[in-house]
Amino acid sequence: MIDTYPAFDVSPVPVPGPDARAPEPFHGIYGMPMFVSVPTADLTASTDFWVRGLGFFELFSVPGQVVHLRRWTFQDVLLVPADRPAETPALSVSFSCVLDQVEGIAAACEEALPGSTTGPRTMPWGSVELEVVTPENARVVMTAARPYDPDSPEAQNLRDMGIEGPGE
């Protein structure tokens, strides 16, 4: 048995459902429990893509040194000057969104950088995922949870692992 418990109250991610709404972008200052540093050869162009395509906003910047981007609480990215990697790394970073944002993010990324997206795809673990390769060659996955269906194969898979779904 795995010791787990519902802890949605510590996360900005809304409970999945057809009416789930994304939280507002978070402009507060906090100690970041996690963040991603993305090297870029062009801070301005990268900032533009992350803002227009992926829905981040510029929290602050130090010209020529760093641009701090954010979406929701705990979704922080630091763009830092460096050479662009020649290849897209296998490593990816995932950011939560809600289902009604996925298509809009895909369209915005394709407008900003044609050919930058793959998907969205419905995944067997209960999410819809859009893969985006940014101008810096970073692999970003925007992931939206699907509503929990206790009769679904995904729910049975969780039960088989000893994880009870909501209300079970």
N, C-alpha and C positions, 0 to 999 in steps of 0.2 A: 504494500500500500504506500502510496506517495502522500506525504503530508502537505496538502494544499488547502487553501481556503479563498473565498471570494475577497478580493482587495481592490475592486474597481474604484473605491473612494480615494485611493492615493494616486490615481492616474487621470490625466486629462482626457483619455480616450473614452468616448461615450459607449454605453452598453449597445451592442449591435442590434439593429432593428430597422424596419422600413422608415421610421421617422427619426433615426439618429441624426443629429446635427453636429457639425464640427464646432469645437470650441473656438472662441475668438482668439486671434493671435495674442500671445502673452508678452507684454512689454515690461514686465517686472524684472528686477535684478535678483538673482539667487546664486548660491553656490552650485555650479553645474555638476550633477552626479555623473554625467557622461556627455561627451561631445565628439564631433568628428572634425579633423583638420583635413582640408582638401587643398593640395597644392595646385596653383594655377599660374600660368604665364601672363594672364590678363585679368587682373582683379575686376576691372570695369565690366568686361564682357561676361565674366563668370557671374558676377553679382546680378547682372541683367537676366541671365538665364534662370538662375535660382529663384529670383523674384517673380519674373513673368511666367516662367514655365512651371516651377514646382510650388509656388505659393508662399515662399519665405518672404520676410521683410528684413531690412537692414536695421539691426538693433543699434549698432555703432560701428565706426571704423577708425583706424589710424592710417592715414593716407600712405600708401606704398608698403604697409606692413601687415595689416590684417583687416578683414571685413567679417564682423560677427553677424551671422544670419540666424533667424529663428522663425518657426511656425507656431506650434503649440508649446505649452510648458514642457521642458525637457527635450525639445527638438532643436538642438543648437548645432550650427556648423560654423567653423572658422575657415574662411578662405585665406590662404597664405601664399605669398609669392614663391614660385619655384618652377622648374621646367615641367612641362606636360609629359606624363609617361607615354611612351610609344605605343603601348598596348593597354587595353582595358584589363585591370587586375581581376582575378577570380573572386576576390573579396568584394562583398557588397555591403551597403548600409541600407536599412529599411526604416521608413517613417510611416506611422499610422495616418490614415485619412478615413473618411467615411465613404460609403458606397456611392453617394451622389456626387462625389468629387472626382472619382477615377476618370471618367470620360473627359471632363473638363481639363484635368491635368494633362492627359494624353494629348488633347487637341492643342493646348497651350505650348507644350514641349515641342510638338511637331511643327507648330508655326514658328517657334523660336529657333529650332534646329531640326530640319527635316531628317527623318530616318533615325531619330534618337530614341524611339520607344519600341518596346516589344510587349504585346498584349493589349489589353488586360486578359489575364487568364484566371479561370476559377480553379482554385487549388484544393486538393483533397483534405486539407486540415482546416477548412472552413473560412477561407479568405479569397478575395479577388486581388490579384497583384499585377501591377504595371511596372515593368523594368525600364529604366531610363539610363542611357549613357550620356553623361553631361559633357560639355565642351572640354572639361579637364580630363576626360576619360575615366571619371568615377562612375561606378555602377550603383545606382540608387533604385531601390524598390519601394514603391508606394503601395501600401497594403491596407485593405479595408476588410474588416471582419464581416462575415455574413451572419444573418440572424441564426441563432441556435435552434436546431430542429431535433428534438429528442429521438425522433424515429429515423434519423439519417444515418448513413454509413459512418460519417465523421463522428457522430455522437457515440455510436457503438464502439468505434476505435478508441475514443477517450475512455469509455467504461472498461474496455478490455485492458487498458493501461492502469486502471484504478483511479481514474479522475472522473468525478461526478460533474455533470453539467449543471447549469443554473436550475434551481427548483427540484433537483433530483435527490 
